[in-house]
Amino acid sequence: MTGLHEQNHDDVDQLLLNAALRDALEPFLDESVDMVNSHTMTTPQENEYLASMLAWERAPLLALRCWFQPELNLPDPDELSDGELHELLWDTLDKLCENRIVLEYTDHLSDRELYCLIYRDILPAEEKKLDLPKTYLHWHCLDRNSQPEPWLRYYATTRERKRWEHVHAGPLPPSEPAPYPRQIPRRRSNI
């Protein structure tokens, strides 16, 4: 009887938490709450989703460089030799990953091009900083819509290339390996 009593107590706690989360989200309600399907999600899963939505709504909007303590300020790329830049790039990629920022689609960029992108575009960009351990910011260093040629050439799967060719009725660039393959730090598996 004790096990059943504990489960009922946990179920009641989960329902109370669900009600509290929904109340807290009331001022922010939009179509994303409609994505919660209580028929396919357990109450704890729904609560995790609602808690992440509430964290998003309350998260501060900060330049990515301000996500670091101390603030991450990089030297101007024009002042660095290729060797210095390469070392600093990899140190920066590790720091980004430690702060749950993961870069995608980087293998078409040289070290200098990637460093410049981080320096000029990524670190000054303002994003919501969520303090949830499972949440990563994925920064795409290539926009497949505005830069279809490198995406099709280096990253698109055979299926994606066929779909693009069908929709755009245009010639495809040849598929080939990216010129600067890297093993960028990714999500930590223990998180």
TORFIPA-464286 format. One record per residue: x, y, z of N, C-alpha, C in turn; residue in one letter. Coordinates in steps of 0.05 Angstrom, whole numbers, plus 5000, padded with zeros to 4 digits. Atoms other than C-alpha are relative to their C-alpha. Layout:
TORFIPA-464286
XYZXYZXYZA
...
//
This chain:
TORFIPA-464286
501649765000500050005000501750255000M
498349774998505850475014500950094972T
499149935028508450444941497850144985G
502249885014501550604914499550295010L
500449744988500851184963502150204990H
497949835009507651464942499650084971E
500549945028505851414868497750204997Q
502249815001499251764879500950285009N
499049754990502852304919501750134978H
498449895022507852394861498250094977D
501849925021502152414810498650275007D
501349754991498652964851502150234999V
497949795002505353344856500450094971D
499649935028506153304781497750164989Q
502349855009499053554769500050285011L
499849734988500054134817502250164986L
497949865014506654304783499050084972L
501149945027503054274715498250255001N
501849774997497754764739501650255006A
498449764994503055234767501550094976A
498649935025507055214702498150144980L
501949885018500855354661499150285009R
500649734989499055944707502250194994D
497749835005506056224700500350074971A
499749955029505756164624497650164989L
502449875010498856494619500650264986E
499549755015501657184600501549974974P
498550045024505856874545498649824980F
501450205017500656414514500050074971L
500149985029501156304440499649714989D
500550265013500755724391501949785010E
498250214991506755364423498849835023S
501350164980502455144481498249794988V
501650205014498054794430501749754992D
498350235007504054344416500149795022M
500150194977503054014484497649824995V
502150195004499053394471500049815024N
500150164975497053094538499349714995S
500650285006494852454502502549854992H
497550145008501952294478502350055020T
498049934981505952614534499149925028M
500750044972506252394606500050275014T
500149744986505052944657502950095006T
497249904996512552964676501350104974P
498949915026514353024602498850284993Q
501349745006509253584593501150215018E
498949814982511953924655502850094992N
497349935009519053894628499850194976E
500449835023516554204563499050285008Y
501149754991512554744598502150165015L
497949864985518454904644502150114981A
498149895019522954984584498850254985S
501349775012517855454552500150245019M
499949794980517555864616502950115003L
497249914999525155884620500750174975A
499549855024525356134548498850285003W
501349744997520356694563501450185019E
498749844979524256914624503050054995R
497149995005531256844594500850284991A
499049745010535357474584501049994972P
498949985027537157694514502850145003L
497349904996544757774514501749944975L
498050065020550457834464501449745009A
498850264993553657144461502650045015L
497549964985560257434485499550045030R
500749954972556657614550499149745014C
500650254987554856884563502349895015W
497550104988561956794587500850175024F
498849854978565256984653502949945002Q
500649735009569357384640499050004971P
501049965027566357644576502049904979E
498150105021569357304514500450204979L
499249815020572857824473502549894986N
497750115016577457584417501650224988L
498449815014583257944386499150024971P
500649955028582158254317501549794983D
498750205016583557714265502350114983P
497949875016587858214225502650025015D
497649974983592758234283501249735007E
499050274993593857474286501349864976L
498850175020598557024248498249764996S
501650245005595556394218500249805023D
499650184978598555974274498650095025G
501449894977595956434329497049974997E
502950015005589156454297499049725002L
500850284998588755694290499749915029H
500150084971590355584364497750145014E
502149854987585656134387497249914990L
502550105011580155864341499149755015L
500750254986580355174373499450045029W
500549934972580655464443497250125002D
502749875001574455884425497849804995T
502050215005570755284396499449845025L
500450144975571854914461498450165020D
501549834981569455504502497150034992K
502849985009563255574459498549755008L
501450254993561554844469499549975030C
500350014971562754894544497650175009E
502349834995557455444543497549924984N
502350125015552755004502499350154975R
500349875027553855374436501549824981I
498950195019555054894379499850124971V
500049895027557055114309499649774980L
500750205021554254734249500950124973E
499349935028556354744175502550195000Y
497649844999563454994185502249904981T
497850135015567454534139500550134973D
499449865025566954994078501650255006H
498649764992570355554117502949945008L
497350024990577855634127500150085029S
499849914972580355744198499650305002D
500249714999580956484184497150094995R
502849935005573956524154498249945023E
501650074977570956154213500550185023L
499349824979574656574263498750274996Y
501349745007572257214228497049995005C
502950034996565156954229499350005030L
500549994971565556824304500550285011I
499249734990568957494317498050214992Y
501649785010564457924274496949955001R
502950065002557657564272498949855024D
501150184980556957034326500250135028I
499749904973559757344390498350265005L
501749774995556058014380497049944999P
502850065003549457664364498649975027A
501650024975544057724417498149764998E
501750244998540657074437499049975028E
501150064974536456834495501949805014K
498350184986540956514547498349835019K
501550184983537455904576501949845018L
498350154982540455584637498749735005D
501050284998537754884623502249824989L
497750175008542954334620499749864974P
500450155025539953984560499750194976K
500549815021539154624519502650114988T
497749905015544354794466499050204979Y
500549825022544455374417501649894977L
498650095024546055114348500150234980H
499649785019549055644303500849894973W
499450095027548755484229501850214986H
498149825014554855794194499550014970C
500850005028551255714128497050004999L
502949995004544155894108499349864974D
500550155025541755374059498150144981R
501849855018536455854032501550224985N
498649795013541056434017502749924989S
497450105010547256014003499649714991Q
500550285008544655393967502449864988P
497850145013550955263927501949865019E
498350154983555655093984498549795016P
501550214985550154734022499649764983W
500450235018548554303962502649864994L
497450115006555854193946501249835023R
498550134978558354004015498349865022Y
501550094977552653844063497549854994Y
502650125006546153634029500349704995A
500150285005544352904029499049954971T
501050065027542652553963497050064998T
502849955000535352603982499450304999R
500449714999535853343998500750134973E
499249905027539453473932497949944979R
502150065019534053113893497550175004K
502349834994528553493929500550294990R
499349735009532154153915499850024970W
500050005029533053983842497149994989E
502850025008525653793836498650275004H
501449754994523254443869501150234983V
498849775013528154923836500649954970H
499650075028528954563769502650124989A
497549895009536054803765502349795002G
497750194998542854463757501150005028P
498850034974546154203819503150024998L
497150025000553454323836500849725007P
499250274993557453683843500249975030P
499750064971557253363912502949935004S
497250064994564153353942500650055029E
499249964972567753334009500750305005P
499449724993568354004044503150035003A
497149965001575354314039501350015027P
498749974974576454414114498549835021Y
501550174980573653804152501150045028P
499349964972573653914227498349825018R
501650134979571353544288499450215021Q
500849794982567954124322498949885026I
501250104975566354014396496950014998P
502950035001559153774403498949985028R
501350034974554253654459501549795016R
498850204981556953294519498149775003R
501950234999554052594521498949955028S
501050054973553352594597498050215009N
502049794993548653204596497349924991I
//
